[in-house]
Structure formats: structure tokens, C-alpha cells
């Protein structure tokens, strides 16, 4: 029996609406931390112009691979093992990276490595979309224990800027979450 995340079921359509516009010009997406695979299956089915590459920690690949095998479409690739802390990431270059509900469960050192990994695999032009709870100017977008690891936007902004990414959009989402978007602009001619 496949694992089902109720949170994924609740948030997949609102996230899809953001991705429809933010990834409209993209062709290949690396999803970091695909979990149950529900998002990957849903987004690949509704965004057929994208080659969707799910990934997960090696020890968590089994259930993800099973869902992709049973429910995946032709534009949904077999999942790969990826630990955000690895350097460099052993992935093909992509023009988009997506991750949902990962940054607040990673250690801060892993968040730094995540952003460095994105910087290493994201083409120009490219887009990074991150969904989850965040803290802006010291205020949580979701009420939680202050030690839960909810990341400061300003700290993320500094990391992404160091990788040549420019903040592009902040989409309010249900349950006080956000989808934050950064872009790597094309190189000047």
C-alpha cells in the first residue's frame, strides 16, 4: 500500500497553480525531497511540457519509486538518490528546481548545501520554487515553536543571492505557507 500524505493532498492544487505560471518557460525540473511522490505525480500529469525528476534520500527511495512506477506518466522520470548535503550534486543540469516542506526540517547546514546544490545544477535562465513556512522580518508565516527550524527569508535571500539568483515572487498559500521564487537570469550577451 502506498503512503499517503494528507498535507500533500491538501496543498497540491494551490501549488500547481503557482507552478503553472512560474514554470511556464521551463522544460526540466529537479524536485528535491519528493517524499511520497504525490506532488511529483500530480505536477507531472498537469504540466506535461516538463520533464519531472523526483529525488529523495537513498534510504527513502523505495516507496517513492513504487508510486512513480504505478502512477507516473511518461514525463515523470524514475526517482534518483539525492542528499542535499552532497557536493557536488550528481544530477543533470535543469532549468527549474522545486522543493516542498523541506527547508524547515533540514539542519541549517543542509539548507546552505541545498542552495549551493541548486546553484550548481540550475541553468540560466532558471527558476527555484520553494514551498513551506518561512519567517519574514522576524515574524513566522505559520505559528510554530520558534525552534522548529522555520527559515528566515532574509537568510535564504543572502544564500540564494550568493549563487547568482534574484528573488522574483512571494506567493501566499493555504495554512500560512508560502511559495518563494528565485530566478537565475540569462547571461548578458
Buried (B, 14 or more C-beta within 10 A) or exposed (E): EEEEBEBBEEBBEBBBEBBEEBBEEBEBBBBBBBBBBBBBBBBBBBBEEBBBBBBBEEEBBEBBBBBBEEBBEEBBBEBBEBBBBEEEBEBEEBBBBBBBBBBBEBEEEBBBBBBBBBBEBBBEBBBBBBBBBBBEEEEBBBEBEEEEBBBBBEBBBEBBEEBBBEBBBBBEBEEEBBBBBBBBEEEEE
